Each structure stands twice: as C-alpha cells, then as structure tokens.
Amino acid sequence: MTSDDMIKAIAENTQRCKSNSHRIDELERSGELLHKMVTALEVLATQQKNVAVQVDKIDAKVTRLEHTPMKKVYSLIGYLVAALCSAAAGAIFSGGIDLPL
C-alpha cells in the first residue's frame, strides 16, 4: 500500500467517522423524543384510568338517584292505599256506611 492509498483510506475513514457521528447524534435525539413520548403516554394512561374510576363512581350514583324517585312514588302509593283503607274501615265501623248483612 502506497502512501497515497493510505492517505485516501484515512480520508475515507475520517469521512465515514463524521457521517457515523452525525447519524449517532440523530439517533440520540430520536431516542430522547421517544423517551418523552413514552413518558407522556404513561401519564395519559394513568389519567385515563383515573377518569374510568370516576366515571364508574358517577354511574353508580346516577343509578342510585334514578331509583330513589321510584321508591318515593311507591311509598306514596302505599300511604294513599293505607289512608283509603283506614277511611273506609273507619266509616264502616262508625256507622257512616250501612252494609246489608
């Protein structure tokens, strides 16, 4: 190998080193961006999990609230029926209504 060949090989090697250094720098930047994206995704996943838990709690509360008015209506109907039966029984036993026996 002549000195010209050696100089040419060293120049090619130097050029390849510069090119590789540039590529390594780009890969490092890409790695940093990827790390930031993964971290952001983890945060989003945690927030989504918290939102799901809150939605489940709200759903349970809404379901309970939906059934509460019906309980009140059924109670009111029961009170009305009891009042009517009491009034009828009171009228019958007080002599206000004559029943043919």
Biopython code that builds the backbone (N, CA, C, O; Angstrom):
import numpy as np
from Bio.PDB.StructureBuilder import StructureBuilder

atoms = [
    (1, "MET", "N", (0.849, -1.151, 0.000)),
    (1, "MET", "CA", (0.000, 0.000, 0.000)),
    (1, "MET", "C", (0.908, 1.230, 0.000)),
    (1, "MET", "O", (1.839, 1.350, 0.796)),
    (2, "THR", "N", (0.605, 2.110, -0.901)),
    (2, "THR", "CA", (1.429, 3.314, -1.019)),
    (2, "THR", "C", (0.913, 4.369, -0.061)),
    (2, "THR", "O", (-0.162, 4.228, 0.521)),
    (3, "SER", "N", (1.676, 5.409, 0.091)),
    (3, "SER", "CA", (1.266, 6.490, 0.999)),
    (3, "SER", "C", (0.022, 7.193, 0.470)),
    (3, "SER", "O", (-0.816, 7.640, 1.253)),
    (4, "ASP", "N", (-0.108, 7.297, -0.861)),
    (4, "ASP", "CA", (-1.323, 7.903, -1.425)),
    (4, "ASP", "C", (-2.548, 7.057, -1.092)),
    (4, "ASP", "O", (-3.609, 7.588, -0.764)),
    (5, "ASP", "N", (-2.391, 5.734, -1.178)),
    (5, "ASP", "CA", (-3.501, 4.839, -0.838)),
    (5, "ASP", "C", (-3.861, 4.967, 0.650)),
    (5, "ASP", "O", (-5.033, 4.955, 1.028)),
    (6, "MET", "N", (-2.815, 5.092, 1.480)),
    (6, "MET", "CA", (-3.045, 5.237, 2.926)),
    (6, "MET", "C", (-3.747, 6.562, 3.239)),
    (6, "MET", "O", (-4.650, 6.610, 4.074)),
    (7, "ILE", "N", (-3.331, 7.619, 2.571)),
    (7, "ILE", "CA", (-3.952, 8.925, 2.777)),
    (7, "ILE", "C", (-5.414, 8.873, 2.329)),
    (7, "ILE", "O", (-6.296, 9.420, 2.992)),
    (8, "LYS", "N", (-5.657, 8.211, 1.202)),
    (8, "LYS", "CA", (-7.013, 8.074, 0.698)),
    (8, "LYS", "C", (-7.863, 7.242, 1.661)),
    (8, "LYS", "O", (-9.014, 7.594, 1.917)),
    (9, "ALA", "N", (-7.329, 6.167, 2.190)),
    (9, "ALA", "CA", (-8.053, 5.312, 3.135)),
    (9, "ALA", "C", (-8.349, 6.067, 4.426)),
    (9, "ALA", "O", (-9.436, 5.945, 4.990)),
    (10, "ILE", "N", (-7.357, 6.863, 4.898)),
    (10, "ILE", "CA", (-7.562, 7.650, 6.118)),
    (10, "ILE", "C", (-8.639, 8.705, 5.882)),
    (10, "ILE", "O", (-9.468, 8.951, 6.759)),
    (11, "ALA", "N", (-8.633, 9.320, 4.720)),
    (11, "ALA", "CA", (-9.628, 10.334, 4.395)),
    (11, "ALA", "C", (-11.025, 9.709, 4.341)),
    (11, "ALA", "O", (-11.985, 10.283, 4.857)),
    (12, "GLU", "N", (-11.135, 8.541, 3.721)),
    (12, "GLU", "CA", (-12.414, 7.843, 3.654)),
    (12, "GLU", "C", (-12.889, 7.449, 5.061)),
    (12, "GLU", "O", (-14.065, 7.578, 5.399)),
    (13, "ASN", "N", (-11.941, 6.968, 5.862)),
    (13, "ASN", "CA", (-12.257, 6.572, 7.234)),
    (13, "ASN", "C", (-12.722, 7.780, 8.050)),
    (13, "ASN", "O", (-13.672, 7.684, 8.827)),
    (14, "THR", "N", (-12.044, 8.916, 7.866)),
    (14, "THR", "CA", (-12.424, 10.136, 8.570)),
    (14, "THR", "C", (-13.822, 10.579, 8.141)),
    (14, "THR", "O", (-14.642, 10.969, 8.972)),
    (15, "GLN", "N", (-14.081, 10.515, 6.851)),
    (15, "GLN", "CA", (-15.400, 10.906, 6.337)),
    (15, "GLN", "C", (-16.480, 9.986, 6.893)),
    (15, "GLN", "O", (-17.553, 10.448, 7.281)),
    (16, "ARG", "N", (-16.200, 8.698, 6.933)),
    (16, "ARG", "CA", (-17.155, 7.729, 7.468)),
    (16, "ARG", "C", (-17.401, 7.983, 8.951)),
    (16, "ARG", "O", (-18.530, 7.854, 9.424)),
    (17, "CYS", "N", (-16.352, 8.344, 9.687)),
    (17, "CYS", "CA", (-16.489, 8.656, 11.119)),
    (17, "CYS", "C", (-17.396, 9.870, 11.316)),
    (17, "CYS", "O", (-18.238, 9.878, 12.214)),
    (18, "LYS", "N", (-17.228, 10.893, 10.481)),
    (18, "LYS", "CA", (-18.073, 12.084, 10.587)),
    (18, "LYS", "C", (-19.530, 11.727, 10.295)),
    (18, "LYS", "O", (-20.451, 12.156, 10.991)),
    (19, "SER", "N", (-19.706, 10.929, 9.244)),
    (19, "SER", "CA", (-21.051, 10.519, 8.881)),
    (19, "SER", "C", (-21.688, 9.695, 10.005)),
    (19, "SER", "O", (-22.855, 9.896, 10.340)),
    (20, "ASN", "N", (-20.931, 8.784, 10.577)),
    (20, "ASN", "CA", (-21.434, 7.957, 11.687)),
    (20, "ASN", "C", (-21.739, 8.814, 12.915)),
    (20, "ASN", "O", (-22.732, 8.580, 13.605)),
    (21, "SER", "N", (-20.898, 9.792, 13.185)),
    (21, "SER", "CA", (-21.146, 10.688, 14.327)),
    (21, "SER", "C", (-22.453, 11.445, 14.131)),
    (21, "SER", "O", (-23.236, 11.602, 15.068)),
    (22, "HIS", "N", (-22.683, 11.909, 12.915)),
    (22, "HIS", "CA", (-23.926, 12.621, 12.613)),
    (22, "HIS", "C", (-25.128, 11.694, 12.806)),
    (22, "HIS", "O", (-26.138, 12.096, 13.383)),
    (23, "ARG", "N", (-25.019, 10.474, 12.332)),
    (23, "ARG", "CA", (-26.112, 9.508, 12.468)),
    (23, "ARG", "C", (-26.352, 9.164, 13.937)),
    (23, "ARG", "O", (-27.499, 9.018, 14.359)),
    (24, "ILE", "N", (-25.285, 9.035, 14.712)),
    (24, "ILE", "CA", (-25.423, 8.733, 16.148)),
    (24, "ILE", "C", (-26.125, 9.888, 16.855)),
    (24, "ILE", "O", (-26.980, 9.663, 17.712)),
    (25, "ASP", "N", (-25.770, 11.122, 16.501)),
    (25, "ASP", "CA", (-26.419, 12.288, 17.103)),
    (25, "ASP", "C", (-27.922, 12.283, 16.808)),
    (25, "ASP", "O", (-28.739, 12.566, 17.684)),
    (26, "GLU", "N", (-28.270, 11.959, 15.567)),
    (26, "GLU", "CA", (-29.692, 11.895, 15.198)),
    (26, "GLU", "C", (-30.412, 10.799, 15.979)),
    (26, "GLU", "O", (-31.544, 10.989, 16.424)),
    (27, "LEU", "N", (-29.753, 9.653, 16.144)),
    (27, "LEU", "CA", (-30.357, 8.559, 16.900)),
    (27, "LEU", "C", (-30.547, 8.948, 18.368)),
    (27, "LEU", "O", (-31.548, 8.577, 18.981)),
    (28, "GLU", "N", (-29.604, 9.684, 18.927)),
    (28, "GLU", "CA", (-29.740, 10.134, 20.318)),
    (28, "GLU", "C", (-30.939, 11.073, 20.460)),
    (28, "GLU", "O", (-31.711, 10.965, 21.413)),
    (29, "ARG", "N", (-31.090, 11.995, 19.503)),
    (29, "ARG", "CA", (-32.242, 12.895, 19.552)),
    (29, "ARG", "C", (-33.543, 12.108, 19.409)),
    (29, "ARG", "O", (-34.519, 12.378, 20.110)),
    (30, "SER", "N", (-33.553, 11.143, 18.506)),
    (30, "SER", "CA", (-34.747, 10.313, 18.328)),
    (30, "SER", "C", (-35.048, 9.518, 19.595)),
    (30, "SER", "O", (-36.208, 9.374, 19.981)),
    (31, "GLY", "N", (-34.015, 9.008, 20.234)),
    (31, "GLY", "CA", (-34.195, 8.267, 21.485)),
    (31, "GLY", "C", (-34.772, 9.142, 22.585)),
    (31, "GLY", "O", (-35.632, 8.702, 23.348)),
    (32, "GLU", "N", (-34.300, 10.386, 22.670)),
    (32, "GLU", "CA", (-34.819, 11.321, 23.673)),
    (32, "GLU", "C", (-36.292, 11.633, 23.402)),
    (32, "GLU", "O", (-37.108, 11.668, 24.323)),
    (33, "LEU", "N", (-36.620, 11.858, 22.132)),
    (33, "LEU", "CA", (-38.013, 12.122, 21.781)),
    (33, "LEU", "C", (-38.895, 10.914, 22.084)),
    (33, "LEU", "O", (-40.013, 11.068, 22.576)),
    (34, "LEU", "N", (-38.403, 9.736, 21.798)),
    (34, "LEU", "CA", (-39.148, 8.519, 22.079)),
    (34, "LEU", "C", (-39.388, 8.371, 23.576)),
    (34, "LEU", "O", (-40.478, 7.990, 24.004)),
    (35, "HIS", "N", (-38.367, 8.674, 24.365)),
    (35, "HIS", "CA", (-38.496, 8.608, 25.820)),
    (35, "HIS", "C", (-39.567, 9.589, 26.308)),
    (35, "HIS", "O", (-40.382, 9.248, 27.165)),
    (36, "LYS", "N", (-39.560, 10.809, 25.758)),
    (36, "LYS", "CA", (-40.568, 11.802, 26.144)),
    (36, "LYS", "C", (-41.966, 11.330, 25.766)),
    (36, "LYS", "O", (-42.916, 11.513, 26.527)),
    (37, "MET", "N", (-42.090, 10.723, 24.593)),
    (37, "MET", "CA", (-43.399, 10.235, 24.152)),
    (37, "MET", "C", (-43.894, 9.105, 25.047)),
    (37, "MET", "O", (-45.076, 9.054, 25.386)),
    (38, "VAL", "N", (-43.005, 8.209, 25.427)),
    (38, "VAL", "CA", (-43.392, 7.097, 26.292)),
    (38, "VAL", "C", (-43.824, 7.628, 27.655)),
    (38, "VAL", "O", (-44.806, 7.156, 28.227)),
    (39, "THR", "N", (-43.094, 8.605, 28.171)),
    (39, "THR", "CA", (-43.453, 9.198, 29.459)),
    (39, "THR", "C", (-44.818, 9.865, 29.375)),
    (39, "THR", "O", (-45.642, 9.709, 30.276)),
    (40, "ALA", "N", (-45.064, 10.611, 28.294)),
    (40, "ALA", "CA", (-46.355, 11.266, 28.117)),
    (40, "ALA", "C", (-47.470, 10.226, 27.999)),
    (40, "ALA", "O", (-48.563, 10.431, 28.526)),
    (41, "LEU", "N", (-47.205, 9.125, 27.320)),
    (41, "LEU", "CA", (-48.200, 8.065, 27.170)),
    (41, "LEU", "C", (-48.522, 7.424, 28.516)),
    (41, "LEU", "O", (-49.677, 7.101, 28.791)),
    (42, "GLU", "N", (-47.510, 7.241, 29.347)),
    (42, "GLU", "CA", (-47.739, 6.686, 30.685)),
    (42, "GLU", "C", (-48.630, 7.623, 31.502)),
    (42, "GLU", "O", (-49.536, 7.173, 32.204)),
    (43, "VAL", "N", (-48.371, 8.906, 31.409)),
    (43, "VAL", "CA", (-49.184, 9.893, 32.137)),
    (43, "VAL", "C", (-50.619, 9.846, 31.632)),
    (43, "VAL", "O", (-51.556, 9.862, 32.430)),
    (44, "LEU", "N", (-50.801, 9.787, 30.313)),
    (44, "LEU", "CA", (-52.146, 9.721, 29.739)),
    (44, "LEU", "C", (-52.874, 8.452, 30.170)),
    (44, "LEU", "O", (-54.070, 8.486, 30.458)),
    (45, "ALA", "N", (-52.159, 7.346, 30.214)),
    (45, "ALA", "CA", (-52.781, 6.083, 30.623)),
    (45, "ALA", "C", (-53.235, 6.160, 32.078)),
    (45, "ALA", "O", (-54.313, 5.676, 32.424)),
    (46, "THR", "N", (-52.414, 6.766, 32.922)),
    (46, "THR", "CA", (-52.777, 6.921, 34.332)),
    (46, "THR", "C", (-54.000, 7.822, 34.470)),
    (46, "THR", "O", (-54.911, 7.526, 35.242)),
    (47, "GLN", "N", (-54.017, 8.913, 33.725)),
    (47, "GLN", "CA", (-55.164, 9.819, 33.775)),
    (47, "GLN", "C", (-56.425, 9.140, 33.259)),
    (47, "GLN", "O", (-57.508, 9.335, 33.811)),
    (48, "GLN", "N", (-56.289, 8.352, 32.214)),
    (48, "GLN", "CA", (-57.441, 7.649, 31.655)),
    (48, "GLN", "C", (-57.988, 6.655, 32.678)),
    (48, "GLN", "O", (-59.202, 6.494, 32.805)),
    (49, "LYS", "N", (-57.099, 5.995, 33.400)),
    (49, "LYS", "CA", (-57.533, 5.048, 34.426)),
    (49, "LYS", "C", (-58.294, 5.786, 35.525)),
    (49, "LYS", "O", (-59.325, 5.306, 35.996)),
    (50, "ASN", "N", (-57.794, 6.942, 35.932)),
    (50, "ASN", "CA", (-58.474, 7.736, 36.956)),
    (50, "ASN", "C", (-59.837, 8.203, 36.470)),
    (50, "ASN", "O", (-60.800, 8.204, 37.237)),
    (51, "VAL", "N", (-59.928, 8.597, 35.211)),
    (51, "VAL", "CA", (-61.202, 9.027, 34.642)),
    (51, "VAL", "C", (-62.185, 7.857, 34.637)),
    (51, "VAL", "O", (-63.362, 8.037, 34.947)),
    (52, "ALA", "N", (-61.718, 6.677, 34.292)),
    (52, "ALA", "CA", (-62.589, 5.496, 34.268)),
    (52, "ALA", "C", (-63.134, 5.194, 35.663)),
    (52, "ALA", "O", (-64.305, 4.846, 35.813)),
    (53, "VAL", "N", (-62.297, 5.326, 36.667)),
    (53, "VAL", "CA", (-62.742, 5.094, 38.046)),
    (53, "VAL", "C", (-63.806, 6.121, 38.430)),
    (53, "VAL", "O", (-64.824, 5.776, 39.031)),
    (54, "GLN", "N", (-63.564, 7.383, 38.078)),
    (54, "GLN", "CA", (-64.532, 8.433, 38.396)),
    (54, "GLN", "C", (-65.851, 8.210, 37.653)),
    (54, "GLN", "O", (-66.921, 8.433, 38.219)),
    (55, "VAL", "N", (-65.787, 7.777, 36.409)),
    (55, "VAL", "CA", (-67.000, 7.506, 35.632)),
    (55, "VAL", "C", (-67.791, 6.369, 36.280)),
    (55, "VAL", "O", (-69.020, 6.427, 36.338)),
    (56, "ASP", "N", (-67.107, 5.352, 36.761)),
    (56, "ASP", "CA", (-67.793, 4.252, 37.436)),
    (56, "ASP", "C", (-68.506, 4.745, 38.693)),
    (56, "ASP", "O", (-69.638, 4.343, 38.963)),
    (57, "LYS", "N", (-67.850, 5.613, 39.460)),
    (57, "LYS", "CA", (-68.463, 6.164, 40.669)),
    (57, "LYS", "C", (-69.694, 6.997, 40.311)),
    (57, "LYS", "O", (-70.739, 6.881, 40.951)),
    (58, "ILE", "N", (-69.562, 7.829, 39.292)),
    (58, "ILE", "CA", (-70.684, 8.670, 38.872)),
    (58, "ILE", "C", (-71.832, 7.803, 38.370)),
    (58, "ILE", "O", (-72.994, 8.098, 38.653)),
    (59, "ASP", "N", (-71.529, 6.746, 37.636)),
    (59, "ASP", "CA", (-72.561, 5.844, 37.133)),
    (59, "ASP", "C", (-73.324, 5.207, 38.290)),
    (59, "ASP", "O", (-74.548, 5.094, 38.241)),
    (60, "ALA", "N", (-72.607, 4.794, 39.325)),
    (60, "ALA", "CA", (-73.267, 4.198, 40.487)),
    (60, "ALA", "C", (-74.176, 5.215, 41.167)),
    (60, "ALA", "O", (-75.283, 4.875, 41.586)),
    (61, "LYS", "N", (-73.719, 6.452, 41.279)),
    (61, "LYS", "CA", (-74.529, 7.493, 41.911)),
    (61, "LYS", "C", (-75.767, 7.812, 41.078)),
    (61, "LYS", "O", (-76.856, 7.977, 41.627)),
    (62, "VAL", "N", (-75.610, 7.898, 39.771)),
    (62, "VAL", "CA", (-76.747, 8.189, 38.891)),
    (62, "VAL", "C", (-77.770, 7.059, 38.957)),
    (62, "VAL", "O", (-78.974, 7.308, 38.999)),
    (63, "THR", "N", (-77.298, 5.843, 38.965)),
    (63, "THR", "CA", (-78.201, 4.699, 39.064)),
    (63, "THR", "C", (-78.993, 4.762, 40.364)),
    (63, "THR", "O", (-80.203, 4.533, 40.380)),
    (64, "ARG", "N", (-78.295, 5.076, 41.452)),
    (64, "ARG", "CA", (-78.965, 5.189, 42.751)),
    (64, "ARG", "C", (-80.000, 6.320, 42.717)),
    (64, "ARG", "O", (-81.103, 6.172, 43.243)),
    (65, "LEU", "N", (-79.641, 7.440, 42.101)),
    (65, "LEU", "CA", (-80.570, 8.572, 42.015)),
    (65, "LEU", "C", (-81.779, 8.258, 41.141)),
    (65, "LEU", "O", (-82.883, 8.732, 41.407)),
    (66, "GLU", "N", (-81.570, 7.461, 40.102)),
    (66, "GLU", "CA", (-82.689, 7.092, 39.235)),
    (66, "GLU", "C", (-83.709, 6.249, 39.972)),
    (66, "GLU", "O", (-84.904, 6.358, 39.698)),
    (67, "HIS", "N", (-83.269, 5.409, 40.903)),
    (67, "HIS", "CA", (-84.179, 4.525, 41.620)),
    (67, "HIS", "C", (-84.820, 5.215, 42.819)),
    (67, "HIS", "O", (-85.870, 4.767, 43.282)),
    (68, "THR", "N", (-84.240, 6.266, 43.328)),
    (68, "THR", "CA", (-84.772, 6.955, 44.503)),
    (68, "THR", "C", (-86.167, 7.533, 44.262)),
    (68, "THR", "O", (-87.038, 7.331, 45.107)),
    (69, "PRO", "N", (-86.429, 8.241, 43.159)),
    (69, "PRO", "CA", (-87.793, 8.763, 42.952)),
    (69, "PRO", "C", (-88.844, 7.661, 42.902)),
    (69, "PRO", "O", (-89.953, 7.850, 43.402)),
    (70, "MET", "N", (-88.525, 6.532, 42.319)),
    (70, "MET", "CA", (-89.491, 5.439, 42.246)),
    (70, "MET", "C", (-89.800, 4.903, 43.647)),
    (70, "MET", "O", (-90.939, 4.526, 43.922)),
    (71, "LYS", "N", (-88.819, 4.864, 44.519)),
    (71, "LYS", "CA", (-89.067, 4.431, 45.893)),
    (71, "LYS", "C", (-90.036, 5.385, 46.567)),
    (71, "LYS", "O", (-90.919, 4.969, 47.317)),
    (72, "LYS", "N", (-89.861, 6.670, 46.290)),
    (72, "LYS", "CA", (-90.754, 7.663, 46.882)),
    (72, "LYS", "C", (-92.166, 7.509, 46.334)),
    (72, "LYS", "O", (-93.134, 7.639, 47.083)),
    (73, "VAL", "N", (-92.297, 7.236, 45.046)),
    (73, "VAL", "CA", (-93.614, 7.049, 44.434)),
    (73, "VAL", "C", (-94.288, 5.821, 45.027)),
    (73, "VAL", "O", (-95.473, 5.870, 45.358)),
    (74, "TYR", "N", (-93.558, 4.727, 45.166)),
    (74, "TYR", "CA", (-94.134, 3.515, 45.743)),
    (74, "TYR", "C", (-94.545, 3.743, 47.199)),
    (74, "TYR", "O", (-95.581, 3.240, 47.634)),
    (75, "SER", "N", (-93.758, 4.482, 47.940)),
    (75, "SER", "CA", (-94.103, 4.799, 49.322)),
    (75, "SER", "C", (-95.367, 5.643, 49.369)),
    (75, "SER", "O", (-96.245, 5.403, 50.197)),
    (76, "LEU", "N", (-95.465, 6.631, 48.483)),
    (76, "LEU", "CA", (-96.641, 7.492, 48.434)),
    (76, "LEU", "C", (-97.892, 6.690, 48.090)),
    (76, "LEU", "O", (-98.945, 6.894, 48.693)),
    (77, "ILE", "N", (-97.783, 5.792, 47.137)),
    (77, "ILE", "CA", (-98.919, 4.932, 46.770)),
    (77, "ILE", "C", (-99.324, 4.061, 47.960)),
    (77, "ILE", "O", (-100.512, 3.882, 48.231)),
    (78, "GLY", "N", (-98.351, 3.533, 48.652)),
    (78, "GLY", "CA", (-98.645, 2.716, 49.840)),
    (78, "GLY", "C", (-99.362, 3.527, 50.903)),
    (78, "GLY", "O", (-100.306, 3.034, 51.520)),
    (79, "TYR", "N", (-98.931, 4.769, 51.132)),
    (79, "TYR", "CA", (-99.587, 5.628, 52.116)),
    (79, "TYR", "C", (-101.023, 5.946, 51.696)),
    (79, "TYR", "O", (-101.930, 5.950, 52.528)),
    (80, "LEU", "N", (-101.226, 6.212, 50.402)),
    (80, "LEU", "CA", (-102.572, 6.511, 49.906)),
    (80, "LEU", "C", (-103.503, 5.311, 50.067)),
    (80, "LEU", "O", (-104.648, 5.465, 50.491)),
    (81, "VAL", "N", (-103.024, 4.136, 49.735)),
    (81, "VAL", "CA", (-103.842, 2.922, 49.874)),
    (81, "VAL", "C", (-104.175, 2.698, 51.346)),
    (81, "VAL", "O", (-105.314, 2.371, 51.681)),
    (82, "ALA", "N", (-103.196, 2.871, 52.223)),
    (82, "ALA", "CA", (-103.436, 2.692, 53.662)),
    (82, "ALA", "C", (-104.442, 3.723, 54.164)),
    (82, "ALA", "O", (-105.312, 3.396, 54.971)),
    (83, "ALA", "N", (-104.330, 4.959, 53.696)),
    (83, "ALA", "CA", (-105.269, 6.003, 54.124)),
    (83, "ALA", "C", (-106.679, 5.700, 53.648)),
    (83, "ALA", "O", (-107.634, 5.866, 54.407)),
    (84, "LEU", "N", (-106.829, 5.254, 52.396)),
    (84, "LEU", "CA", (-108.156, 4.909, 51.882)),
    (84, "LEU", "C", (-108.761, 3.729, 52.633)),
    (84, "LEU", "O", (-109.950, 3.732, 52.953)),
    (85, "CYS", "N", (-107.942, 2.727, 52.910)),
    (85, "CYS", "CA", (-108.436, 1.564, 53.659)),
    (85, "CYS", "C", (-108.833, 1.980, 55.076)),
    (85, "CYS", "O", (-109.854, 1.527, 55.595)),
    (86, "SER", "N", (-108.048, 2.819, 55.686)),
    (86, "SER", "CA", (-108.367, 3.292, 57.041)),
    (86, "SER", "C", (-109.643, 4.108, 57.035)),
    (86, "SER", "O", (-110.483, 3.959, 57.922)),
    (87, "ALA", "N", (-109.797, 4.973, 56.036)),
    (87, "ALA", "CA", (-111.013, 5.794, 55.957)),
    (87, "ALA", "C", (-112.235, 4.913, 55.748)),
    (87, "ALA", "O", (-113.275, 5.139, 56.368)),
    (88, "ALA", "N", (-112.122, 3.914, 54.884)),
    (88, "ALA", "CA", (-113.244, 3.012, 54.630)),
    (88, "ALA", "C", (-113.576, 2.211, 55.877)),
    (88, "ALA", "O", (-114.748, 2.053, 56.220)),
    (89, "ALA", "N", (-112.561, 1.705, 56.555)),
    (89, "ALA", "CA", (-112.794, 0.926, 57.774)),
    (89, "ALA", "C", (-113.390, 1.818, 58.852)),
    (89, "ALA", "O", (-114.290, 1.403, 59.583)),
    (90, "GLY", "N", (-112.888, 3.038, 58.949)),
    (90, "GLY", "CA", (-113.442, 3.965, 59.943)),
    (90, "GLY", "C", (-114.882, 4.298, 59.659)),
    (90, "GLY", "O", (-115.690, 4.383, 60.584)),
    (91, "ALA", "N", (-115.222, 4.488, 58.403)),
    (91, "ALA", "CA", (-116.599, 4.802, 58.038)),
    (91, "ALA", "C", (-117.511, 3.623, 58.320)),
    (91, "ALA", "O", (-118.634, 3.804, 58.791)),
    (92, "ILE", "N", (-117.044, 2.427, 58.038)),
    (92, "ILE", "CA", (-117.856, 1.230, 58.260)),
    (92, "ILE", "C", (-118.089, 1.024, 59.759)),
    (92, "ILE", "O", (-119.220, 0.779, 60.177)),
    (93, "PHE", "N", (-117.034, 1.120, 60.570)),
    (93, "PHE", "CA", (-117.155, 0.850, 61.998)),
    (93, "PHE", "C", (-117.830, 1.994, 62.761)),
    (93, "PHE", "O", (-118.331, 1.786, 63.867)),
    (94, "SER", "N", (-117.847, 3.175, 62.192)),
    (94, "SER", "CA", (-118.509, 4.286, 62.882)),
    (94, "SER", "C", (-119.990, 4.364, 62.545)),
    (94, "SER", "O", (-120.724, 5.167, 63.121)),
    (95, "GLY", "N", (-120.412, 3.550, 61.638)),
    (95, "GLY", "CA", (-121.824, 3.526, 61.274)),
    (95, "GLY", "C", (-122.164, 4.483, 60.164)),
    (95, "GLY", "O", (-123.342, 4.680, 59.866)),
    (96, "GLY", "N", (-121.192, 5.074, 59.554)),
    (96, "GLY", "CA", (-121.422, 6.014, 58.481)),
    (96, "GLY", "C", (-121.868, 5.336, 57.206)),
    (96, "GLY", "O", (-122.478, 5.981, 56.353)),
    (97, "ILE", "N", (-121.585, 4.053, 57.049)),
    (97, "ILE", "CA", (-121.976, 3.306, 55.868)),
    (97, "ILE", "C", (-122.747, 2.086, 56.346)),
    (97, "ILE", "O", (-122.243, 1.322, 57.170)),
    (98, "ASP", "N", (-123.964, 1.890, 55.841)),
    (98, "ASP", "CA", (-124.759, 0.721, 56.207)),
    (98, "ASP", "C", (-124.480, -0.387, 55.217)),
    (98, "ASP", "O", (-124.674, -0.227, 54.012)),
    (99, "LEU", "N", (-124.029, -1.502, 55.733)),
    (99, "LEU", "CA", (-123.782, -2.667, 54.898)),
    (99, "LEU", "C", (-124.923, -3.663, 55.104)),
    (99, "LEU", "O", (-125.269, -3.998, 56.236)),
    (100, "PRO", "N", (-125.497, -4.127, 54.009)),
    (100, "PRO", "CA", (-126.554, -5.136, 54.175)),
    (100, "PRO", "C", (-125.935, -6.464, 54.571)),
    (100, "PRO", "O", (-125.080, -7.009, 53.873)),
    (101, "LEU", "N", (-126.382, -6.961, 55.691)),
    (101, "LEU", "CA", (-125.844, -8.263, 56.166)),
    (101, "LEU", "C", (-126.832, -9.346, 56.044)),
    (101, "LEU", "O", (-126.542, -10.489, 56.396)),
]
sb = StructureBuilder()
sb.init_structure("model")
sb.init_model(0)
sb.init_chain("A")
sb.init_seg("    ")
for serial, (resi, resn, name, xyz) in enumerate(atoms, 1):
    if name == "N":
        sb.init_residue(resn, " ", resi, " ")
    sb.init_atom(name, np.array(xyz, "f"), 0.0, 1.0, " ", f" {name:<3s}", serial, name[0])
structure = sb.get_structure()
